[in-house]
Amino acid sequence: MNAKLSIEYTGIDYKSRHAEVALERYGKNSNFKYINDSITQHYEDMCNYDIIVCLETFEHIPESDVVRIIEKIGESRPKLFVCSVPNEIGPIILIKNIGSALIGWKRHKEYTFAETVKASLYMLDSIPCHTTEHKGFDFRWLAQTIRGNMKIEKIHKSPWNIIPSFFSPSLIFQCRPYNEK
């Protein structure tokens, strides 16, 4: 994007390995800034951006912090806010976790088989509460939190918008301020 657009961008992540990769890839760009810390310590750093993007991050942050983060994003009034999260409830979790086990990928190991079945049947009160992993993450509370602070223009589904949410492995929220500046 640097070659085609005149932009400034900032990455924020508390994981050191992510910082290393970001700085290796983009550190030479004068329009790039990276903060190796929690966003909860840097709300002021997102106040003047036109676009805020959070890809596959909110499921790794405690819900109480996510609520504050969404509130701060809403207060900062970006022209566009986009976030993606995995769908960890309904039939898709059964498909994702069984598929993971069959191909030898570790994603399913976070759940017991009983927890996978319960999450696929929307029985979230029967599994441990969400913390900072995928298990127990419910995109519906995130949608309500966003809705209280910004207008959700569209919820995109992965890999195609024609599939229902309960079969979408990930969901992408496209949002704007309620009242444009």
VOGU-3710 file (C-alpha; in Angstrom, 3 decimals, decimal comma):
1> mnaklsieyt> 0,000/0,000/0,000  2,933/2,344/0,564  3,574/2,569/-3,175  -0,010/3,566/-3,965  -1,226/5,456/-0,907  0,160/8,108/1,374  -0,688/6,539/4,714  0,571/6,263/8,261  -0,061/3,026/10,096  0,519/1,679/13,563
11> gidyksrhae> 0,632/-1,907/14,757  -0,083/-2,766/18,378  0,538/-6,191/19,896  1,885/-7,333/23,230  3,624/-10,451/21,853  7,344/-9,942/21,319  7,487/-12,378/18,399  4,826/-10,405/16,548  6,816/-7,225/17,174  9,925/-8,830/15,692
21> valerygkns> 8,075/-9,897/12,541  6,342/-6,521/12,104  9,548/-4,578/12,555  11,423/-6,905/10,212  8,793/-6,430/7,499  7,836/-2,774/7,941  10,314/-1,171/10,343  12,246/0,545/7,548  9,131/2,483/6,523  9,052/5,969/8,037
31> nfkyindsit> 5,243/5,916/8,044  5,093/2,774/10,222  4,959/2,741/14,010  4,836/-0,334/16,222  3,843/-0,548/19,870  4,878/-3,749/21,643  2,384/-3,536/24,504  -1,299/-3,996/25,290  -3,726/-1,616/23,602  -5,228/-1,046/27,050
41> qhyedmcnyd> -2,115/1,012/27,831  -2,295/3,028/24,597  -5,849/4,180/23,919  -4,587/7,645/23,011  -2,583/6,093/20,137  -5,740/5,196/18,224  -7,462/8,566/18,444  -6,476/10,058/15,090  -6,798/7,177/12,653  -9,289/7,032/9,814
51> iivcletfeh> -9,345/3,235/9,787  -8,897/0,811/12,676  -8,495/-2,889/11,916  -8,425/-5,753/14,416  -7,927/-9,132/12,775  -8,462/-12,269/14,861  -7,552/-10,503/18,107  -10,604/-9,992/20,332  -10,888/-13,692/21,160  -7,413/-13,413/22,729
61> ipesdvvrii> -8,301/-10,503/25,014  -10,363/-10,758/28,225  -13,964/-9,688/27,603  -13,813/-6,842/30,138  -10,878/-5,341/28,214  -12,627/-5,867/24,857  -15,600/-3,854/26,092  -13,309/-0,920/27,020  -11,386/-1,220/23,736  -14,603/-1,106/21,689
71> ekigesrpkl> -15,796/1,893/23,724  -12,505/3,718/23,051  -12,647/2,886/19,355  -16,205/4,227/19,251  -15,101/7,415/21,035  -12,218/7,879/18,573  -14,763/7,879/15,718  -12,732/6,314/12,915  -14,257/6,545/9,463  -14,119/2,744/9,323
81> fvcsvpneig> -13,631/0,015/11,908  -13,153/-3,573/10,742  -12,606/-6,593/12,939  -12,622/-10,312/12,322  -13,166/-13,057/14,876  -13,473/-16,825/14,723  -16,880/-18,408/15,077  -16,613/-20,699/18,099  -20,290/-21,583/18,500  -22,855/-23,588/16,567
91> piiliknigs> -22,328/-26,358/14,006  -19,155/-24,790/12,601  -17,170/-25,493/15,786  -17,903/-29,192/15,438  -16,750/-29,081/11,809  -13,632/-27,025/12,649  -12,553/-29,189/15,583  -13,202/-32,557/13,928  -11,452/-31,300/10,773  -8,541/-30,087/12,893
101> aligwkrhke> -8,177/-33,486/14,546  -8,356/-35,303/11,211  -5,576/-33,242/9,624  -3,373/-33,226/12,718  -3,682/-29,526/13,463  -3,710/-28,539/17,146  -6,710/-26,134/17,215  -9,132/-28,781/18,542  -6,944/-29,605/21,563  -8,209/-26,540/23,419
111> ytfaetvkas> -11,580/-28,301/23,726  -12,608/-31,705/25,027  -14,877/-33,554/22,633  -17,807/-32,948/25,026  -17,035/-29,200/25,058  -16,960/-29,163/21,253  -20,384/-30,815/21,121  -21,801/-28,447/23,752  -20,424/-25,364/21,939  -21,882/-26,681/18,671
121> lymldsipch> -25,296/-26,869/20,377  -24,925/-23,316/21,812  -24,674/-24,715/25,362  -21,999/-22,235/26,437  -23,074/-22,341/30,084  -21,861/-25,964/30,086  -18,264/-25,149/29,163  -15,662/-22,957/30,883  -16,076/-19,209/30,394  -14,059/-17,524/27,687
131> ttehkgfdfr> -10,707/-16,144/28,824  -8,053/-15,402/26,195  -8,362/-18,445/23,962  -10,974/-19,603/21,482  -12,997/-21,837/23,791  -16,168/-20,143/24,971  -15,789/-17,112/22,681  -19,202/-15,940/21,499  -19,204/-13,425/18,655  -22,780/-12,419/19,540
141> wlaqtirgnm> -21,763/-10,497/22,687  -19,056/-8,775/20,646  -21,662/-7,748/18,069  -23,826/-6,280/20,853  -20,833/-4,431/22,314  -19,938/-2,988/18,912  -23,580/-2,106/18,229  -23,661/-0,069/21,436  -20,740/2,068/20,220  -20,815/2,049/16,411
151> kiekihkspw> -23,089/1,167/13,529  -22,452/-2,294/12,113  -22,866/-1,771/8,375  -22,298/-5,375/7,449  -21,195/-8,673/8,904  -19,195/-10,540/6,273  -18,887/-14,289/6,442  -15,868/-16,347/5,579  -15,255/-17,763/3,055  -18,452/-16,541/1,298
161> niipsffsps> -21,201/-14,164/2,362  -23,899/-16,524/1,076  -23,326/-19,034/3,861  -25,252/-18,592/7,120  -23,365/-17,370/10,193  -23,627/-20,750/11,916  -21,517/-22,297/9,121  -19,023/-19,448/8,797  -15,577/-20,201/10,320  -14,940/-16,466/10,834
171> lifqcrpyne> -16,999/-13,296/10,851  -15,871/-9,843/9,781  -17,605/-6,765/11,196  -17,588/-3,597/9,059  -18,529/-0,577/11,203  -18,772/3,218/11,142  -19,630/5,895/13,715  -23,362/6,390/14,293  -23,222/10,041/13,269  -20,630/10,935/10,685
181> k> -18,381/13,892/11,594
//
